[in-house]
């Protein structure tokens, strides 16, 4: 007999409205665990936590460099 997807495995996802492009990135398992831990603590999904962390990091970099966020200098 074919089994359906249980409610515990279904996750809601962010509504796709076509405005934000999808960006794929490879992350080491250790970093994914840290992101998932932070997401759980904040009550967010992984993608929401990643967006929040990226925005926070860019804002912090701009404050440190004293430049607007869109003019941040990439670190080599």
C-alpha positions as CSV (number, residue, x, y, z in Angstrom):
1,X,0.0,0.0,0.0
2,X,1.3,3.4,-0.9
3,X,1.9,5.7,2.1
4,X,1.4,9.5,2.0
5,X,3.5,12.2,3.5
6,X,3.0,12.5,7.2
7,X,2.1,15.8,8.7
8,X,5.4,15.8,10.7
9,X,7.5,15.8,7.5
10,X,5.6,18.6,5.8
11,X,7.1,22.1,6.3
12,X,5.6,25.3,5.2
13,X,7.7,27.3,2.9
14,X,8.0,31.0,2.1
15,X,5.5,32.1,-0.4
16,X,7.0,32.3,-3.8
17,X,6.0,35.5,-5.5
18,X,8.6,35.7,-8.2
19,X,10.4,38.8,-6.7
20,X,13.3,37.1,-4.9
21,X,15.5,34.8,-7.0
22,X,16.7,31.5,-5.6
23,X,20.4,31.3,-4.8
24,X,22.0,28.0,-4.2
25,X,25.0,27.7,-1.9
26,X,27.1,24.8,-0.6
27,X,27.7,24.9,3.2
28,X,29.7,22.5,5.3
29,X,27.5,20.3,7.7
30,X,29.0,22.0,10.7
31,X,27.8,25.4,9.5
32,X,24.3,24.0,8.6
33,X,24.0,22.7,12.2
34,X,24.9,26.1,13.6
35,X,22.3,27.8,11.4
36,X,19.7,25.2,12.2
37,X,20.3,25.7,15.9
38,X,20.0,29.5,15.6
39,X,16.8,29.1,13.5
40,X,15.2,26.8,16.1
41,X,16.1,29.2,18.9
42,X,14.5,32.1,17.0
43,X,11.6,30.1,15.7
44,X,12.6,30.6,12.1
45,X,13.0,28.3,9.1
46,X,16.5,27.7,7.9
47,X,16.1,30.0,4.9
48,X,14.8,32.8,7.1
49,X,17.7,32.4,9.5
50,X,20.2,32.5,6.6
51,X,18.6,35.7,5.2
52,X,18.7,37.3,8.7
53,X,22.3,36.3,9.3
54,X,23.4,37.6,5.9
55,X,21.6,40.9,6.4
56,X,23.1,41.3,9.9
57,X,26.6,40.5,8.7
58,X,26.4,43.0,5.9
59,X,25.0,45.7,8.2
60,X,27.8,45.0,10.7
61,X,30.5,45.1,8.0
62,X,29.1,48.5,6.8
63,X,29.2,49.9,10.3
64,X,32.8,48.7,10.8
65,X,33.9,50.1,7.4
66,X,31.8,53.3,7.8
67,X,30.3,52.7,4.3
68,X,26.7,52.2,3.1
69,X,25.8,48.5,3.0
70,X,25.6,48.5,-0.8
71,X,29.2,49.8,-1.0
72,X,30.7,47.1,1.3
73,X,34.1,45.9,0.2
74,X,34.4,42.2,-0.2
75,X,37.0,40.6,2.1
76,X,39.6,38.5,0.4
